[in-house]
Amino acid sequence: MWQRSSSCTVSLCAGLNIPAFACGSFASAGSTMNGQNCCKDRHNCGPTKNLPVNHNPVAAAVTSHRHQIVGKNRGEESLAKSGRAFSSTAPQINNKTYLWARYNEMKRLVHDLIPPGVCNLLNPSTIYANNEVNLEEVDIYGFDYDYTLALYSSALDEMIYNKAREFLIQHYKYPEGISKYDYIPNFATRGLHYDIQKGLLMKIDAFHYIQLGTYFQLLLEKACNLHIKMNEALPIYYCCTIHMTHAFYYYLFQGPKMKQFMDVFSIPEMTLLAAANDYFISNDIEYDPVHLYKDVSDAIGMVHIKGYMYKWIMQDLEKYILRGDETYAVLHRLASHGKKLFLITNSPFSFVDKGMKYMVGKEWRDFFDVVIVQADKPHFFNDCVKPFRRLDSNGDLQWDRIKSLNKGQIYKQGNLVDFLKLTGWRGSKVFYFGDHLYSDLADLMLRHGWRTGAIVPELEVETKVVNTDQYAQSLTWLQALTGLLERMQMYRDPESKKVLQEWLKEREELRAVTKNLFNPHFGSIFRTCHNPTYFSRRLCRFSDLYMASISCLLNYDLSYTFYPRRTPLQHEAPLWMDQLCTGSGLHVHRLTSLAS
């Protein structure tokens, strides 16, 4: 049962309400009168200079920078700002006026640097490189099936959620009230962590810090809509960092206390955990979060074990399987260029066979040199216990000993050691694609030297967000404002502190805006406020390339070499040749010059 004997209280806080930009911030498109900006206190903060029609932002940035670092003007400006002028004719510049002038100047430059339409630069079909990869050196291509060769529609998530909720109520005797909690599309994102003992979902960055505002326990039902209520996590964790041990299977912390949800199938599980937690806490029912986690996990597992998911997909392939023609195009192209292909999946043969016939055709097995089903990954890659079994054309097990892996045959279970012995496929000439960083890719890269490609369907949606003018403008201004805060923090008089506090408030609002463009609860799966997520860190560690789908391979020649982008370290200059070619580095340099 889900109860526990000891009492437990959970303190809750009100939901996070994101305010609009403060009226004093230029980012709020505040009104200007007679060339002056209106501040929060409705006093003029300083003049906004009118720019000529042929104004050049590059020249303006360079000129501004020169005035700051050379010549008599710099010395006079410093003396005037400090109030230590030694000439009776030296102007007295108010610090507040000076800060807002710098703010407005930076705001204009950011606006000039991003003309309309310039943001739509990223192609959702791009392949991104973490390591240098020359496809000409790759002779063998391997694939997972689910969410690699076969992409599924989001309608499948709701089906999984509803059936698991039914198991939870009927099989595990959970309260009927949980049935009122409908599935919430786009609530959870892949890569989140779940504290099993406290019942909290959270987003953790690459340095093991919890991103503030991304820890959830409750779902509140009001007017037939489910709204999120944020649980205050700081009193629970005392600090915002989580200590991890090196173990990348399933539990990434000390013992089974924290679970990272890494595959796309885990989205319904996270939503059901939040719904069940919400029901118990909202109705003041005592329960044990550890029991709840295990029961929900088992209920989700039963949907797969009992074959419900396979049955739904096979009954309506057109509804659930997406872009099957692209899968055919990829396999046909690779095979026609003499590449060897293999398939290793945890799914059963009957399910794979029907799906592949729908996407590729009745003779789909002719594309593959080796087909392995019910492989039991990740154990297939890291133990030598299970031998290969052969299946006949009806999917029935055969009893003969497997001495070779032959084209046209179907094999079950097995292990990677025997696979390597029987095929001789080793090292970087083998490229394997999968969606699960741990179960599919980690061992192959760390222990066997295979090339690995991660399929990240979320890339397609996130790329569309990054390509919007709103995101580009918000992010660029956020970076510029952060630079201003860093450089202007030496002004410590009361009026200046008030200005800096307004900037800090606006910075937090900009962070919320950029986060909510991806997901209002957890933001992007790749980044927290300024750091990569833990998921992003694992993605870089365990994959040479990553892409939205395998169809991205169709955009590249099979002798193409992928080069990872050199990103500057914190102590390095932000201007590199590859950034010069795209122009991205130049923007950073201009803004840095102006903010210094």
VMD Tcl script that draws the C-alpha trace (Angstrom):
set ca {
  {0.00 0.00 0.00}
  {1.00 3.59 -0.44}
  {0.59 4.63 3.24}
  {3.36 4.95 5.79}
  {3.11 4.99 9.54}
  {5.23 8.04 10.36}
  {3.71 11.48 9.96}
  {4.90 13.79 7.25}
  {4.15 17.45 6.58}
  {4.98 19.32 3.45}
  {5.19 23.09 3.40}
  {3.91 24.70 0.23}
  {4.33 28.12 -1.25}
  {2.23 30.03 -3.65}
  {2.71 29.49 -7.35}
  {5.31 31.58 -9.11}
  {3.69 34.63 -10.69}
  {5.90 36.14 -13.38}
  {5.33 39.91 -13.53}
  {5.64 42.05 -16.59}
  {8.76 44.12 -17.18}
  {9.13 47.06 -14.83}
  {8.04 50.34 -16.44}
  {11.46 51.81 -15.84}
  {13.18 49.21 -18.01}
  {13.69 49.94 -21.67}
  {12.92 46.30 -22.43}
  {9.30 46.94 -21.55}
  {9.03 49.30 -24.51}
  {8.35 52.07 -22.02}
  {7.16 55.38 -23.37}
  {9.62 58.09 -24.32}
  {8.80 61.76 -24.19}
  {10.89 64.49 -25.80}
  {13.78 62.11 -26.24}
  {13.83 61.08 -22.60}
  {12.98 57.78 -20.90}
  {10.45 57.38 -18.11}
  {11.87 55.56 -15.09}
  {10.01 53.64 -12.45}
  {9.76 56.69 -10.26}
  {8.39 58.65 -13.28}
  {11.39 61.01 -13.29}
  {13.51 61.58 -16.32}
  {16.57 59.36 -16.15}
  {18.55 61.04 -18.83}
  {18.32 61.93 -22.47}
  {18.02 59.34 -25.19}
  {20.03 60.60 -28.12}
  {18.36 60.59 -31.47}
  {20.27 58.50 -33.97}
  {20.72 59.63 -37.59}
  {19.19 57.53 -40.32}
  {22.58 56.35 -41.48}
  {23.78 55.54 -38.00}
  {26.37 52.74 -37.94}
  {26.14 50.63 -34.74}
  {29.64 49.22 -35.26}
  {31.16 52.67 -35.54}
  {29.12 53.81 -32.55}
  {30.34 50.89 -30.46}
  {33.96 51.46 -31.45}
  {33.71 55.21 -30.88}
  {32.08 54.65 -27.49}
  {34.77 52.19 -26.54}
  {37.57 54.56 -27.58}
  {36.13 57.37 -25.51}
  {36.16 55.08 -22.48}
  {39.76 53.95 -22.65}
  {41.90 56.70 -24.22}
  {42.48 60.43 -24.17}
  {41.55 63.35 -22.08}
  {37.83 62.55 -22.22}
  {38.26 59.39 -20.15}
  {40.05 61.21 -17.38}
  {37.55 64.04 -17.26}
  {34.61 61.61 -17.26}
  {36.08 59.65 -14.34}
  {36.73 62.73 -12.32}
  {33.28 64.10 -13.00}
  {31.54 60.90 -12.01}
  {33.49 60.66 -8.79}
  {32.69 64.22 -7.87}
  {36.41 65.08 -7.53}
  {36.68 67.61 -10.35}
  {39.58 70.04 -9.88}
  {38.17 72.61 -12.29}
  {35.34 74.93 -11.45}
  {33.97 74.39 -14.96}
  {33.84 70.55 -14.75}
  {30.24 69.22 -15.08}
  {28.77 67.29 -12.19}
  {27.26 64.06 -13.56}
  {24.70 62.27 -11.45}
  {25.48 58.54 -11.14}
  {21.86 57.58 -11.67}
  {21.72 59.60 -14.88}
  {24.98 58.08 -16.05}
  {23.81 54.50 -15.38}
  {20.55 54.97 -17.24}
  {22.41 56.59 -20.12}
  {24.64 53.51 -20.42}
  {21.55 51.32 -20.18}
  {19.77 53.18 -22.99}
  {22.88 53.23 -25.14}
  {23.27 49.48 -24.77}
  {19.58 48.97 -25.46}
  {19.84 50.83 -28.76}
  {22.88 48.88 -29.84}
  {21.20 45.54 -29.10}
  {18.19 46.64 -31.14}
  {20.40 47.67 -34.06}
  {22.35 44.42 -34.00}
  {19.25 42.25 -34.55}
  {17.39 43.39 -37.66}
  {14.07 41.65 -38.44}
  {14.43 38.18 -39.96}
  {18.08 37.71 -39.04}
  {17.23 35.20 -36.31}
  {15.87 32.47 -38.59}
  {19.30 30.91 -39.14}
  {19.19 27.47 -37.51}
  {18.00 24.53 -39.60}
  {16.06 21.92 -37.58}
  {17.63 19.23 -39.80}
  {21.18 20.14 -38.81}
  {23.47 17.52 -37.28}
  {25.54 18.83 -34.36}
  {29.01 17.51 -33.55}
  {30.56 16.95 -30.13}
  {33.57 15.23 -31.70}
  {35.14 15.28 -35.14}
  {33.59 12.53 -37.26}
  {34.48 11.58 -40.83}
  {31.60 9.56 -42.31}
  {33.93 8.21 -44.99}
  {35.59 6.11 -42.29}
  {32.27 4.57 -41.18}
  {31.42 1.21 -42.79}
  {28.72 -0.10 -40.43}
  {25.60 1.69 -39.23}
  {23.53 0.39 -36.32}
  {20.15 1.56 -35.04}
  {17.77 1.30 -32.13}
  {14.11 1.02 -33.14}
  {11.81 3.05 -30.85}
  {12.30 6.80 -31.24}
  {15.20 6.15 -33.63}
  {13.99 4.32 -36.71}
  {10.38 4.82 -35.59}
  {9.28 8.21 -34.27}
  {5.94 8.32 -32.45}
  {3.31 11.02 -32.12}
  {2.61 12.67 -28.77}
  {-0.82 10.95 -28.72}
  {1.00 7.84 -27.49}
  {2.05 9.61 -24.27}
  {-1.55 10.24 -23.25}
  {-2.48 6.60 -23.93}
  {0.38 5.38 -21.73}
  {-0.58 7.82 -18.97}
  {-4.25 6.82 -18.98}
  {-3.56 3.08 -18.91}
  {-0.93 3.39 -16.14}
  {-3.34 5.54 -14.09}
  {-5.94 2.79 -14.52}
  {-3.45 0.16 -13.28}
  {-2.61 2.35 -10.31}
  {-6.25 2.52 -9.25}
  {-7.41 -1.00 -10.08}
  {-4.31 -3.10 -9.41}
  {-2.61 -1.08 -6.64}
  {-5.88 0.15 -5.08}
  {-5.08 3.84 -5.22}
  {-7.95 6.29 -4.56}
  {-10.47 6.78 -7.36}
  {-9.93 10.53 -7.09}
  {-6.69 10.18 -9.07}
  {-8.79 9.32 -12.13}
  {-9.86 12.98 -12.30}
  {-6.32 14.01 -13.18}
  {-6.08 14.13 -16.94}
  {-2.83 14.03 -18.87}
  {-1.07 17.39 -19.29}
  {0.78 17.66 -22.61}
  {4.12 19.47 -22.40}
  {4.22 19.45 -18.59}
  {7.44 17.49 -18.11}
  {10.61 17.40 -20.20}
  {13.19 14.71 -20.71}
  {16.28 14.74 -18.49}
  {14.57 15.80 -15.24}
  {15.50 14.28 -11.90}
  {13.03 12.95 -9.37}
  {13.74 12.83 -5.64}
  {12.13 9.52 -4.71}
  {12.05 10.18 -0.96}
  {10.62 13.70 -1.20}
  {8.46 13.32 -4.30}
  {9.98 16.28 -6.16}
  {10.67 16.73 -9.86}
  {13.58 19.06 -10.56}
  {15.91 20.27 -13.27}
  {19.62 20.02 -12.52}
  {22.45 21.67 -14.39}
  {25.83 20.27 -15.43}
  {27.35 21.30 -12.08}
  {24.65 19.51 -10.05}
  {22.81 22.68 -9.05}
  {19.01 22.80 -9.04}
  {17.63 25.48 -11.33}
  {15.45 27.68 -9.16}
  {11.81 27.60 -10.14}
  {11.98 24.11 -11.65}
  {11.10 21.86 -8.71}
  {7.52 20.66 -8.65}
  {5.38 18.40 -6.53}
  {1.77 19.50 -7.01}
  {-0.78 19.76 -9.77}
  {-3.80 21.85 -8.81}
  {-7.06 21.17 -10.62}
  {-9.19 24.28 -11.19}
  {-11.88 24.80 -13.80}
  {-10.98 21.59 -15.61}
  {-7.41 22.83 -16.09}
  {-4.34 21.59 -14.24}
  {-2.06 24.31 -12.94}
  {1.35 23.95 -11.40}
  {2.16 24.94 -7.87}
  {5.83 25.30 -7.01}
  {7.11 23.60 -3.89}
  {9.76 25.56 -2.05}
  {12.75 23.27 -2.30}
  {15.39 25.33 -0.52}
  {14.27 24.42 3.04}
  {14.30 20.77 1.97}
  {17.77 20.74 0.42}
  {19.34 23.56 2.50}
  {21.53 24.33 -0.49}
  {20.86 24.14 -4.20}
  {23.52 21.62 -5.14}
  {23.14 17.85 -5.37}
  {26.01 15.45 -4.71}
  {26.26 12.69 -7.30}
  {28.24 9.51 -7.60}
  {29.60 8.17 -10.89}
  {26.96 5.71 -12.00}
  {25.10 6.44 -15.20}
  {22.49 3.71 -15.07}
  {19.12 4.63 -13.63}
  {20.18 6.03 -10.26}
  {22.74 8.81 -10.41}
  {23.03 9.57 -6.71}
  {23.94 7.67 -3.58}
  {21.62 4.70 -3.64}
  {18.11 4.59 -5.11}
  {17.15 8.08 -3.93}
  {17.17 10.02 -7.19}
  {16.06 8.98 -10.65}
  {16.89 10.74 -13.89}
  {14.29 10.29 -16.61}
  {16.26 9.95 -19.83}
  {14.00 8.47 -22.50}
  {10.96 9.91 -24.25}
  {8.73 7.16 -22.80}
  {9.31 8.62 -19.33}
  {7.24 11.77 -20.01}
  {3.92 10.11 -18.98}
  {5.57 8.63 -15.88}
  {6.69 12.05 -14.60}
  {3.22 13.48 -15.18}
  {1.54 10.62 -13.32}
  {3.94 10.98 -10.38}
  {3.08 14.68 -10.13}
  {-0.65 13.96 -10.37}
  {-0.57 11.30 -7.63}
  {1.55 13.49 -5.34}
  {-0.90 16.32 -5.88}
  {-3.91 14.19 -4.96}
  {-2.47 12.97 -1.66}
  {-1.13 16.35 -0.55}
  {-4.17 18.34 -1.66}
  {-6.48 15.98 0.24}
  {-4.18 15.83 3.29}
  {-3.74 12.06 2.96}
  {-0.63 10.57 4.52}
  {1.46 8.51 2.11}
  {5.02 7.36 1.50}
  {6.62 8.95 -1.62}
  {8.93 5.93 -1.97}
  {5.97 3.56 -2.30}
  {4.32 5.96 -4.72}
  {7.38 6.07 -6.96}
  {7.68 2.29 -7.09}
  {3.97 1.78 -7.78}
  {3.87 4.38 -10.57}
  {7.04 2.95 -12.09}
  {5.54 -0.56 -12.01}
  {2.26 0.68 -13.50}
  {4.12 2.32 -16.40}
  {6.13 -0.87 -16.83}
  {2.97 -2.94 -17.03}
  {1.82 -0.90 -20.03}
  {4.92 -2.14 -21.85}
  {5.16 -5.65 -20.38}
  {1.54 -6.49 -21.05}
  {1.91 -5.24 -24.60}
  {-0.66 -2.44 -24.52}
  {1.62 0.07 -26.18}
  {2.58 -2.37 -28.93}
  {-1.09 -3.19 -29.54}
  {-2.13 0.47 -29.83}
  {0.60 1.25 -32.35}
  {0.03 -1.87 -34.45}
  {-3.70 -1.17 -34.60}
  {-3.21 2.35 -35.95}
  {0.25 2.72 -37.49}
  {-0.72 5.82 -39.43}
  {-1.78 7.63 -36.24}
  {1.25 6.84 -34.12}
  {4.25 6.44 -36.47}
  {5.66 9.62 -37.96}
  {7.78 10.18 -41.07}
  {8.22 6.55 -42.02}
  {9.13 7.48 -45.59}
  {12.22 9.27 -44.29}
  {13.34 6.11 -42.49}
  {13.11 4.22 -45.77}
  {15.13 6.93 -47.54}
  {17.94 6.75 -44.98}
  {18.21 2.94 -45.05}
  {18.03 2.83 -48.84}
  {20.77 5.43 -49.20}
  {23.13 3.70 -46.78}
  {22.59 0.26 -48.29}
  {23.00 1.54 -51.86}
  {26.41 2.94 -50.89}
  {27.56 -0.46 -49.65}
  {27.23 0.22 -45.94}
  {26.41 -2.66 -43.60}
  {23.36 -2.15 -41.36}
  {22.20 -3.74 -38.13}
  {19.32 -3.31 -35.68}
  {19.46 -3.85 -31.90}
  {16.20 -3.15 -30.08}
  {14.41 -4.12 -26.88}
  {11.07 -4.38 -28.69}
  {9.59 -7.76 -29.74}
  {9.85 -9.03 -33.31}
  {6.13 -8.92 -34.14}
  {5.99 -5.23 -33.21}
  {9.16 -4.30 -35.07}
  {8.16 -6.36 -38.12}
  {4.81 -4.62 -38.51}
  {6.26 -1.17 -38.01}
  {9.13 -1.72 -40.43}
  {6.79 -3.12 -43.08}
  {4.70 0.04 -42.74}
  {7.71 2.36 -43.03}
  {10.09 0.48 -45.31}
  {8.16 -2.32 -47.00}
  {7.72 -6.08 -46.79}
  {11.35 -6.73 -47.65}
  {12.72 -4.50 -44.91}
  {15.04 -7.23 -43.61}
  {16.99 -7.09 -46.88}
  {18.45 -3.79 -45.72}
  {19.94 -5.27 -42.54}
  {22.87 -7.63 -42.14}
  {21.94 -8.38 -38.50}
  {18.60 -7.95 -36.68}
  {18.42 -8.44 -32.89}
  {15.14 -8.03 -30.95}
  {14.36 -8.12 -27.21}
  {18.03 -7.40 -26.61}
  {17.51 -6.28 -23.00}
  {19.65 -3.15 -23.26}
  {21.62 -1.86 -21.41}
  {22.51 -5.36 -20.14}
  {23.16 -6.42 -23.73}
  {26.12 -4.04 -23.78}
  {27.65 -4.71 -20.36}
  {27.30 -8.42 -19.47}
  {27.94 -11.72 -21.19}
  {25.21 -13.85 -19.63}
  {22.53 -14.29 -22.29}
  {23.36 -16.17 -25.50}
  {21.78 -15.40 -28.84}
  {18.60 -17.26 -29.80}
  {17.29 -17.50 -33.35}
  {13.65 -16.89 -34.29}
  {11.90 -18.49 -37.25}
  {9.77 -16.55 -39.72}
  {6.79 -16.78 -37.33}
  {8.78 -15.37 -34.43}
  {9.11 -18.70 -32.58}
  {12.31 -19.53 -30.70}
  {14.71 -22.09 -32.16}
  {17.07 -24.27 -30.16}
  {20.16 -24.38 -32.41}
  {23.45 -22.95 -31.21}
  {24.35 -19.64 -32.84}
  {27.73 -19.80 -34.56}
  {27.23 -16.84 -36.89}
  {24.87 -13.92 -37.34}
  {23.41 -14.18 -40.81}
  {21.56 -11.73 -43.00}
  {17.83 -12.37 -43.25}
  {17.66 -14.07 -39.83}
  {16.12 -12.69 -36.64}
  {17.96 -13.09 -33.33}
  {16.80 -12.55 -29.76}
  {18.69 -11.45 -26.62}
  {22.45 -12.12 -26.81}
  {25.25 -9.84 -25.66}
  {27.77 -7.45 -27.16}
  {30.83 -9.65 -26.54}
  {29.39 -12.44 -28.68}
  {28.19 -9.86 -31.21}
  {31.73 -8.55 -31.64}
  {33.17 -12.05 -31.97}
  {30.64 -13.15 -34.56}
  {30.73 -10.00 -36.69}
  {34.22 -8.61 -36.17}
  {32.73 -5.10 -36.20}
  {34.88 -3.00 -33.89}
  {36.03 0.52 -33.23}
  {35.27 3.78 -34.96}
  {34.15 2.20 -38.23}
  {30.89 1.32 -36.41}
  {28.30 4.06 -35.85}
  {25.28 3.33 -33.62}
  {22.22 5.59 -33.26}
  {19.80 5.59 -30.32}
  {17.64 7.91 -28.22}
  {18.64 6.77 -24.70}
  {22.01 8.16 -23.67}
  {22.63 5.50 -21.03}
  {20.97 2.35 -22.36}
  {21.94 2.89 -25.99}
  {25.14 4.89 -26.17}
  {27.21 5.14 -22.98}
  {28.89 1.70 -22.97}
  {29.50 1.75 -26.71}
  {31.46 5.00 -26.50}
  {33.23 4.49 -23.17}
  {34.20 0.82 -23.47}
  {34.13 -0.17 -27.11}
  {35.12 2.89 -29.09}
  {32.10 2.94 -31.39}
  {30.88 6.18 -32.85}
  {27.54 7.15 -31.36}
  {24.68 9.34 -32.55}
  {21.94 10.59 -30.20}
  {18.42 11.08 -31.54}
  {16.89 14.06 -29.74}
  {13.40 14.77 -31.16}
  {13.08 17.83 -28.90}
  {15.70 19.58 -31.04}
  {13.16 20.32 -33.73}
  {10.85 22.26 -31.41}
  {13.64 24.01 -29.55}
  {15.27 25.12 -32.79}
  {12.03 26.79 -33.82}
  {12.01 28.70 -30.53}
  {15.63 29.78 -30.93}
  {14.80 31.06 -34.43}
  {12.14 33.47 -33.17}
  {12.82 37.19 -32.93}
  {11.46 37.24 -29.38}
  {14.00 34.69 -28.17}
  {16.96 36.29 -29.96}
  {16.12 39.78 -28.73}
  {15.39 38.64 -25.16}
  {18.55 36.57 -24.92}
  {20.81 39.21 -26.46}
  {19.45 41.89 -24.18}
  {19.76 39.53 -21.20}
  {23.45 39.02 -21.95}
  {24.02 42.72 -22.49}
  {22.20 43.63 -19.28}
  {24.24 41.06 -17.35}
  {27.41 42.67 -18.71}
  {26.21 46.08 -17.59}
  {25.47 44.77 -14.10}
  {28.91 43.23 -13.86}
  {30.69 46.43 -14.89}
  {28.52 48.98 -13.12}
  {28.37 47.29 -9.71}
  {31.12 49.55 -8.35}
  {28.55 52.33 -8.04}
  {27.37 51.90 -4.46}
  {25.61 55.11 -3.57}
  {21.91 54.71 -2.62}
  {20.54 56.00 -5.94}
  {22.86 53.75 -7.96}
  {21.92 50.73 -5.87}
  {18.26 51.33 -6.68}
  {19.09 51.41 -10.39}
  {21.08 48.19 -10.15}
  {18.26 46.53 -8.25}
  {15.87 47.44 -11.05}
  {18.29 45.90 -13.54}
  {18.56 42.74 -11.45}
  {14.77 42.49 -11.35}
  {14.57 42.91 -15.11}
  {17.29 40.29 -15.55}
  {15.25 37.75 -13.58}
  {12.19 38.57 -15.65}
  {14.16 38.08 -18.87}
  {15.36 34.72 -17.61}
  {11.77 33.69 -16.97}
  {10.71 34.87 -20.43}
  {13.43 32.89 -22.24}
  {12.72 29.82 -20.12}
  {8.98 29.93 -20.70}
  {9.40 30.08 -24.47}
  {10.54 26.44 -24.30}
  {8.47 25.08 -21.44}
  {6.72 27.17 -18.75}
  {7.63 24.70 -16.02}
  {11.13 23.44 -16.82}
  {12.42 25.43 -19.78}
  {14.84 24.01 -22.33}
  {16.13 20.46 -21.95}
  {19.61 21.69 -22.92}
  {20.20 24.72 -20.71}
  {19.39 26.21 -17.33}
  {19.72 29.97 -16.87}
  {23.37 30.11 -17.94}
  {24.73 26.56 -17.61}
  {24.09 23.44 -19.67}
  {21.69 20.98 -18.05}
  {22.81 17.66 -16.67}
  {21.12 16.07 -19.68}
  {23.15 18.30 -22.00}
  {26.35 17.32 -20.23}
  {25.57 13.62 -20.67}
  {24.63 14.26 -24.29}
  {28.07 15.74 -24.98}
  {29.79 12.93 -23.08}
  {28.10 9.96 -24.69}
  {27.42 11.06 -28.27}
  {29.72 12.09 -31.10}
  {26.81 13.58 -33.05}
  {23.24 14.48 -32.12}
  {20.24 15.34 -34.26}
  {16.44 15.55 -34.23}
  {15.96 12.37 -36.30}
  {17.97 9.99 -38.47}
  {16.47 11.71 -41.51}
  {18.99 14.50 -40.87}
  {21.58 12.18 -42.43}
  {19.90 12.78 -45.80}
  {21.28 16.33 -45.81}
  {24.92 15.22 -45.76}
  {27.21 13.38 -48.13}
  {28.45 10.03 -46.82}
  {32.03 11.32 -47.03}
  {31.16 14.44 -45.01}
  {33.33 15.38 -42.02}
  {31.63 16.91 -38.98}
  {33.73 19.39 -37.02}
  {32.73 20.43 -33.49}
  {32.44 24.16 -32.93}
  {35.17 25.62 -30.79}
  {33.47 27.48 -27.99}
  {35.64 29.86 -25.95}
  {36.43 29.05 -22.35}
  {35.74 31.64 -19.69}
  {39.31 32.97 -19.81}
  {39.47 33.07 -23.62}
  {38.47 35.87 -25.99}
  {34.97 35.39 -27.41}
  {36.04 36.11 -31.00}
  {37.00 33.08 -33.11}
  {37.22 32.54 -36.83}
  {34.16 30.28 -37.01}
  {32.16 32.95 -35.16}
  {33.49 35.61 -37.50}
  {32.21 33.57 -40.45}
  {28.70 33.45 -38.97}
  {28.83 36.90 -37.42}
  {27.88 35.64 -33.95}
  {31.21 36.47 -32.37}
  {31.16 40.01 -33.76}
  {27.95 40.77 -31.86}
  {29.51 39.61 -28.63}
  {32.59 41.72 -29.26}
  {30.55 44.86 -29.94}
  {28.45 44.42 -26.83}
  {31.53 43.69 -24.72}
  {33.21 46.83 -26.01}
  {30.23 48.98 -25.16}
  {29.73 47.50 -21.70}
  {33.37 47.91 -20.67}
}
mol new
graphics top color blue
foreach p $ca { graphics top sphere $p radius 0.5 }
foreach p [lrange $ca 0 end-1] q [lrange $ca 1 end] { graphics top cylinder $p $q radius 0.2 }
display resetview
